[in-house]
């Protein structure tokens, strides 16, 4: 349990540090236009990647037997 806790504390501290580095690069450095463009590019790419993954799974998966609609009244 101590390994999981130390890993969690490390992730917590690194994510806060990453936020401050990102905020510095975005607000106070000369790299802010590039950082902003890359951030938007990664966000849009991630969203479109998830949507394409959903579409791929819908196109390649077999329908389950419970998804067929049967009409017993004929």
N, C-alpha and C positions, 0 to 999 in steps of 0.2 A: 504494500500500500504506500510506502514511503517513496518508491520509485514513481508511481503514478502521481503522487502529490508533487514531487519535485519537478516532474515533467509538466504538470499543469501550471505550476508557478513560473517555470521557464517560458512556457507559451504565453502566459499572461503578461509577463514583463517584456518579452520580445514584441508582442503585438502593440503594447503601449509605446514602446520605443520606435516601432515602425510607423506608428501614427505620427509621432513627433518629427521623424525624418521626412515623411511625406508632406506634412504641414510646412516644414521649413522649405523643402524643394518647391512646393506650390506657391508659397506666399513671399518668401524672402530671397530666393535665388534667381539668377538669370535664366535658369532652366525651366521656369514656370510654364511657358507656352508648350514646350515639349512634354513636360510632365502631365499637363492637362490633356493634351492630345492623346498621349498614350493611355491615360486613365479612361477616357471616353472610348477609345478603340478597344481596350480590354473589356470594358463593361458591355459594349454592344456585341463584341465577339463572343463573350460568355453567354449572353442571352440568346443570340442566334445559334450558338452551339447546342444549348439545351433544347431549343425548339427543333433543331435538325435531328438531335438524338431521339426525341419523342417521335418525330415523323418516321425515322428509320425503324424504330421499334414497332410502330403501328403497321408499317409496310411489310415487315419481315416476320411478324409473329403470327402464329396460327390462332384462330379463334377458339376459345374454350367451348365445350359443349353446353355450358350453362348460358352462353351469350346468344344462342339461337333462340329466336322467339317462335314458339309453337302455338298454333291456334287449334284448340280442341273442339271448338264449336264449328261444325261444318254442316 
